Every structure is written in C-alpha cells, then in structure tokens.
Amino acid sequence: KHFSRLIDNADRDRWQLFFWSLMRFNVDKSIELQLRHADKSLFHARLEGGRRVSHHDGEGVRLVLTDITKQKQLESMESRCERYQLACAGFSCI
C-alpha cells in the first residue's frame, strides 16, 4: 500500500509537491498534513524528510512522522479564547 493513500484528499496536492521537491532537490523539508488512521479517522501530522541515496538501494526518501494532533487542538483552543476575549473587550460589567 502506498503511503500517499493515507493522506487526506484535501492535502494530496500539497503532498505531491512536497514529495516531488524532496526527490528533485537535496534539501530536507517539512510539511504539516492530515493523515488517516486504519479506522479512517484523521489526525494532524508533521512530516520531515529528505532525499537519500544508497549504494545498495538506490534513491529514496526518508520521512519522519510526528503526530501533532494535540498541538493543533491547543492552537485551536487558544485561537477561540483570543476571539472570545476580543468579543468581550467592548463590554463592561456594572
């Protein structure tokens, strides 16, 4: 099964550009995408990767995957709190 099938459809184009860039240029890069668990639920992930060349195996890509779902949830919660504080800033209690 290809890794790209795990990537959410909304992020597929970004993944393809990222992968193409890894193969084309010898520079490490990172990207944040949504991936699918085996049960089809989504999670946020950061992929860090680079092109690798081996005398035995030829060319390939090394990827490090980090689950950043909790980080994204905290960022979303902080953003909601900031919007709430801004909305309440114009009101005063008597």
C-alpha positions as CSV (number, residue, x, y, z in Angstrom):
1,K,0.0,0.0,0.0
2,H,1.4,3.4,-1.0
3,F,1.9,6.0,1.8
4,S,0.1,8.6,-0.3
5,R,-3.2,6.7,0.3
6,L,-3.0,7.7,3.9
7,I,-3.1,11.4,3.2
8,D,-6.4,13.2,3.3
9,N,-7.7,14.2,-0.1
10,A,-7.6,17.9,0.9
11,D,-3.8,17.6,1.3
12,R,-3.0,15.4,-1.6
13,D,-1.8,18.1,-4.0
14,R,0.5,19.6,-1.3
15,W,1.9,16.2,-0.5
16,Q,2.7,15.5,-4.2
17,L,4.5,18.9,-4.5
18,F,6.4,18.2,-1.3
19,F,7.4,14.7,-2.4
20,W,8.4,15.9,-5.9
21,S,10.5,18.6,-4.2
22,L,12.2,16.0,-1.9
23,M,13.2,13.9,-4.9
24,R,14.3,16.8,-7.1
25,F,16.4,18.8,-4.6
26,N,18.8,17.5,-2.0
27,V,17.3,19.6,0.8
28,D,15.5,18.5,4.0
29,K,11.9,19.8,4.2
30,S,8.9,19.6,6.4
31,I,5.1,19.8,5.9
32,E,2.0,19.5,8.1
33,L,-0.8,17.3,6.7
34,Q,-3.8,15.4,7.8
35,L,-3.4,11.6,7.6
36,R,-5.8,8.7,8.0
37,H,-5.6,6.1,10.7
38,A,-6.6,2.5,9.7
39,D,-10.1,3.2,11.1
40,K,-10.3,6.2,8.6
41,S,-10.2,8.9,11.4
42,L,-8.0,11.8,10.6
43,F,-5.0,13.1,12.6
44,H,-2.6,16.0,12.1
45,A,1.0,15.1,11.3
46,R,4.2,16.8,10.6
47,L,6.4,15.1,8.0
48,E,10.1,15.9,7.9
49,G,12.0,14.3,5.1
50,G,14.8,14.4,2.7
51,R,16.2,12.5,-0.3
52,R,18.6,9.7,0.5
53,V,20.9,7.9,-1.9
54,S,22.3,4.5,-1.0
55,H,24.9,2.5,-3.0
56,H,22.9,-0.7,-2.2
57,D,19.3,0.5,-2.5
58,G,19.5,3.5,-4.9
59,E,17.5,6.6,-4.3
60,G,14.7,7.0,-1.9
61,V,13.1,9.4,0.6
62,R,13.4,9.3,4.4
63,L,10.4,10.5,6.3
64,V,9.9,11.2,10.0
65,L,6.3,11.4,11.0
66,T,5.2,13.2,14.2
67,D,1.6,13.2,15.4
68,I,0.8,16.9,16.2
69,T,-2.9,16.5,16.8
70,K,-2.7,17.7,20.5
71,Q,-0.7,20.7,19.4
72,K,-3.3,21.6,16.7
73,Q,-6.1,21.2,19.3
74,L,-4.3,23.6,21.7
75,E,-3.7,26.1,19.0
76,S,-7.4,26.0,18.0
77,M,-8.5,26.4,21.6
78,E,-6.1,29.4,22.1
79,S,-7.5,31.0,18.9
80,R,-11.1,30.6,20.2
81,C,-10.1,32.1,23.6
82,E,-8.5,35.1,21.9
83,R,-11.5,35.7,19.7
84,Y,-13.8,35.4,22.8
85,Q,-11.6,37.9,24.7
86,L,-11.7,40.3,21.8
87,A,-15.5,40.0,21.5
88,C,-15.9,40.6,25.2
89,A,-13.5,43.5,25.3
90,G,-16.1,46.1,24.4
91,F,-18.4,45.1,27.3
92,S,-18.2,46.2,30.9
93,C,-19.9,44.9,34.0
94,I,-22.0,47.2,36.1
